[in-house]
Amino acid sequence: MKLPFNIDLKGKCVVVTGGGGILCSGFAEALGGCGANVAVLDIRPEFAEKAAERVRAAGGTALAVKANVLDRASLEEAHAEVSSRFGACDILINGAGGNNPRGTTSKDFYELGDILKKDEGFTSFFDLSPDGLRFVFDLNVTGTLLTTQAFAGDMAERQKGTIVNISSMNYYKPLTKIPVYSAAKAAVSNFTQWLAVHFSKVNIRVNAIAPGFFITDQNYNLMYDPNGKLSARANRIIDHTPMGRFGEPSDLTGTLLWLCCDEASGFVNGIVVPVDGGFSAYSGV
């Protein structure tokens, strides 16, 4: 990976949750390229190992750790494993998250009579599952809380550390069809601000990145049809992104490194940075 600039993270312990995913594996690789010892946490150990191997192949140091961000015991085991190998956590990237079909409506707008439709696969607002809501909120919000509890204690005791949460463009503009994910990411942004204030007296900075639209394993089938062409929804997204394209994982690297560097952003605390090609600035007209 070619870094836009380099920061000195030699000897630092970095923990990345959701580290086996497309975006977060890029985070792991970038931070490893700056000399950090990177712990790649993912519920899928084979994905974590692939990401860790990319870091090692580039000359960095990385450890793959299986961890479930919704299971406190799993996180405590991961913390013990990381600590035994790399020492106390210096930088935590709360990247694990995602959506679920149970929190998604079939249509952009409610229309008269939708509440009466019982077609298989059709979901109106009135059909949204409480279980789906809980799952999405847990994955994005509870997972961030539990992981921070597991690893930020290292920082609090030493009175230094950096946390970067991953929010979403949905925080600024809730997208049609995905009300639960949008609300959950808004909660992540709000929680980021709360944590920044709460930890300020022990010198832990907490900020968030809000990516715009990037192609990932989770959304690929929504963005492309079976023939590999952009879906109607994807074309609408591109039309509302002034830069006219989806983001690339490398587009997030500079913001990540800036937020992780005390020398560059030591007085930056409690912000959510959109990296979205101008999507949040465009009204559509």
C-alpha positions in Angstrom: 0.0 0.0 0.0 1.3 3.5 -0.9 0.7 5.8 2.0 -0.2 9.5 1.3 2.2 10.4 4.2 3.8 8.5 7.0 3.4 8.8 10.7 5.6 7.2 13.3 3.7 4.4 15.1 6.7 2.2 15.9 6.1 0.2 19.0 2.4 1.2 19.2 -0.3 -1.4 19.6 -3.2 -0.9 17.3 -6.4 -2.9 17.5 -8.8 -3.0 14.5 -12.2 -4.7 14.8 -13.9 -5.9 11.7 -10.4 -6.1 10.4 -11.1 -8.8 7.9 -13.4 -6.5 5.9 -12.4 -4.5 2.8 -12.2 -1.1 4.5 -10.8 -2.2 7.8 -8.2 -4.5 6.4 -7.0 -1.4 4.6 -6.9 0.4 7.9 -4.8 -2.4 9.3 -2.4 -2.3 6.4 -2.0 1.4 6.5 -1.2 1.5 10.2 1.1 -1.5 9.9 2.9 0.4 7.2 3.6 3.1 9.8 5.3 0.7 12.1 2.5 -0.3 14.4 2.0 -3.7 15.8 -1.5 -4.5 14.4 -4.0 -6.8 16.0 -6.7 -7.7 13.4 -9.9 -8.7 15.1 -12.7 -10.3 13.2 -15.4 -12.9 13.9 -14.2 -14.7 10.8 -10.7 -15.9 11.7 -9.8 -16.8 8.1 -10.5 -13.2 7.0 -8.5 -11.8 9.9 -5.6 -14.0 9.0 -5.7 -12.8 5.3 -5.6 -9.2 6.4 -2.8 -9.8 8.9 -0.8 -11.6 6.2 -1.1 -8.5 4.0 0.4 -6.4 6.7 3.2 -8.9 7.2 3.8 -9.2 3.5 4.5 -5.5 3.4 7.1 -5.8 6.2 4.8 -5.0 9.1 3.8 -6.9 12.3 0.3 -8.2 12.6 -1.7 -10.8 14.7 -5.0 -12.3 13.6 -7.4 -12.7 16.5 -10.9 -14.2 16.4 -13.3 -12.0 18.3 -17.0 -11.3 18.5 -17.7 -7.7 19.4 -21.1 -8.7 20.9 -19.6 -11.1 23.3 -17.8 -9.6 26.3 -16.0 -12.9 27.1 -14.7 -13.1 23.6 -13.4 -9.6 23.7 -11.7 -10.2 27.1 -10.0 -13.3 25.6 -8.9 -11.1 22.6 -7.6 -8.5 24.9 -5.5 -11.0 26.8 -4.1 -12.4 23.6 -3.2 -9.0 22.2 -1.7 -7.8 25.4 0.5 -10.9 25.7 1.9 -10.3 22.3 1.9 -6.5 21.8 1.3 -5.0 25.2 -1.3 -2.4 26.1 -3.5 -1.0 23.3 -2.5 2.5 22.1 -5.0 3.0 19.2 -8.4 1.3 18.8 -10.3 1.3 15.5 -13.9 0.3 16.1 -14.6 -0.8 12.6 -17.0 -3.7 13.1 -20.5 -2.9 12.0 -23.1 -3.4 9.2 -26.7 -3.7 8.3 -29.3 -6.5 8.2 -32.2 -7.1 5.8 -34.5 -7.3 8.8 -34.0 -3.6 9.3 -34.6 -2.7 5.6 -37.8 -1.6 3.9 -38.7 -2.7 0.3 -39.6 0.8 -0.9 -38.3 4.3 -0.6 -41.7 5.8 0.2 -44.7 4.4 2.0 -47.8 4.3 -0.2 -51.4 3.8 0.6 -52.2 0.2 1.2 -48.6 -1.0 1.8 -49.6 -2.0 5.3 -52.0 -4.6 3.9 -49.5 -6.2 1.5 -48.4 -9.6 2.6 -46.3 -10.5 -0.5 -43.3 -12.7 0.3 -40.2 -10.6 0.5 -42.1 -7.3 0.8 -41.4 -5.2 3.9 -43.1 -2.0 4.8 -42.2 0.2 7.7 -44.9 -1.7 9.7 -43.2 -5.0 9.0 -39.8 -4.1 10.4 -38.6 -6.6 12.9 -37.7 -5.6 16.4 -35.1 -8.4 16.3 -33.6 -6.9 13.2 -33.5 -3.5 14.9 -31.8 -5.0 18.0 -29.2 -6.9 15.9 -28.2 -3.8 13.8 -28.0 -1.6 16.9 -26.1 -4.2 18.8 -23.6 -4.8 16.0 -22.9 -1.1 15.5 -23.5 0.5 18.9 -23.2 -2.2 21.5 -20.2 -3.6 19.7 -18.5 -0.3 19.8 -19.3 0.1 23.5 -18.1 -3.4 24.5 -14.9 -3.2 22.5 -14.1 0.2 24.0 -14.7 -1.2 27.4 -12.3 -4.1 26.7 -9.4 -2.1 25.3 -9.7 1.5 26.5 -8.9 0.5 30.1 -5.3 0.2 28.9 -5.4 3.8 27.8 -7.2 5.2 30.8 -4.6 3.8 33.2 -1.7 5.2 31.2 -3.6 8.5 30.5 -3.0 8.4 26.7 -4.7 6.8 23.7 -6.7 7.3 20.5 -10.0 5.8 19.5 -11.4 6.1 16.0 -15.0 4.9 15.5 -16.5 4.2 12.1 -19.8 6.0 11.5 -21.4 6.5 8.1 -22.8 9.0 5.7 -26.2 7.8 7.0 -25.4 9.9 10.1 -25.7 13.1 8.0 -28.4 12.0 5.6 -30.5 8.9 6.5 -30.9 6.9 3.3 -34.1 5.5 2.1 -34.9 1.8 2.8 -32.4 1.5 5.7 -33.8 3.3 8.7 -32.3 1.1 11.3 -28.7 1.2 10.0 -29.0 5.0 9.6 -30.2 5.4 13.2 -27.5 3.1 14.5 -24.7 5.0 12.8 -26.2 8.3 14.1 -25.9 6.7 17.5 -22.3 5.8 16.9 -21.6 9.4 16.0 -23.3 10.7 19.1 -21.5 8.1 21.3 -18.2 9.2 19.8 -18.9 12.8 21.0 -19.9 11.5 24.4 -16.8 9.4 24.8 -14.6 12.2 23.7 -15.9 14.4 26.6 -15.9 11.5 29.1 -12.3 10.5 28.4 -10.9 14.0 27.9 -9.4 14.2 31.4 -7.3 11.1 30.9 -6.0 12.2 27.5 -7.9 9.8 25.3 -9.0 11.3 22.1 -12.1 9.9 20.4 -13.2 10.8 16.9 -15.0 9.1 14.0 -14.8 8.7 10.2 -18.0 8.7 8.2 -17.3 7.0 4.9 -19.5 7.8 2.0 -20.1 5.1 -0.6 -17.5 2.4 -1.0 -18.0 -1.0 -2.5 -17.7 -3.7 0.1 -18.7 -7.4 0.5 -21.8 -6.3 2.4 -23.2 -4.0 -0.3 -21.9 -5.4 -3.5 -25.2 -7.1 -4.5 -27.1 -3.9 -3.9 -24.7 -1.9 -6.1 -24.4 -4.3 -9.0 -26.8 -6.4 -10.8 -26.0 -10.1 -11.8 -24.5 -8.9 -15.0 -22.0 -6.7 -13.2 -23.7 -3.4 -14.2 -24.5 -0.7 -11.7 -27.9 -1.0 -10.1 -30.5 1.7 -10.2 -29.7 2.6 -6.6 -26.0 2.7 -7.3 -26.6 5.1 -10.2 -28.7 7.4 -7.9 -25.8 7.4 -5.4 -23.3 8.3 -8.1 -25.6 11.1 -9.4 -25.7 12.5 -5.8 -22.0 12.3 -5.3 -20.4 15.5 -6.8 -17.1 13.7 -7.5 -19.0 11.2 -9.5 -17.6 7.9 -8.2 -17.5 5.5 -5.4 -14.7 5.8 -2.8 -11.7 3.6 -2.8 -10.3 2.2 0.5 -7.2 4.3 0.0 -9.4 7.4 0.1 -9.8 6.9 3.8 -6.1 6.4 4.6 -5.1 10.1 5.0 -8.0 10.9 7.4 -7.2 7.8 9.4 -3.5 8.6 9.8 -4.3 12.2 10.7 -6.7 11.2 13.5 -4.2 8.6 14.8 -1.3 11.0 14.9 -1.0 12.9 18.2 1.4 15.4 16.6 -1.0 16.2 13.8 -4.4 16.1 15.5 -3.6 16.3 19.2 -6.2 18.9 19.8 -8.9 17.2 17.6 -11.5 15.5 19.8 -15.1 14.6 19.4 -15.5 15.1 15.6 -17.0 13.0 12.8 -15.1 13.5 9.5 -17.1 12.8 6.3 -15.1 11.2 3.5 -17.7 11.1 0.9 -16.8 12.8 -2.3 -19.1 15.7 -1.5 -22.3 13.6 -0.9 -23.2 15.3 2.4 -22.8 18.8 0.8 -25.1 18.2 -2.2 -28.8 18.9 -1.9 -29.6 17.2 -5.2 -30.6 20.3 -7.0 
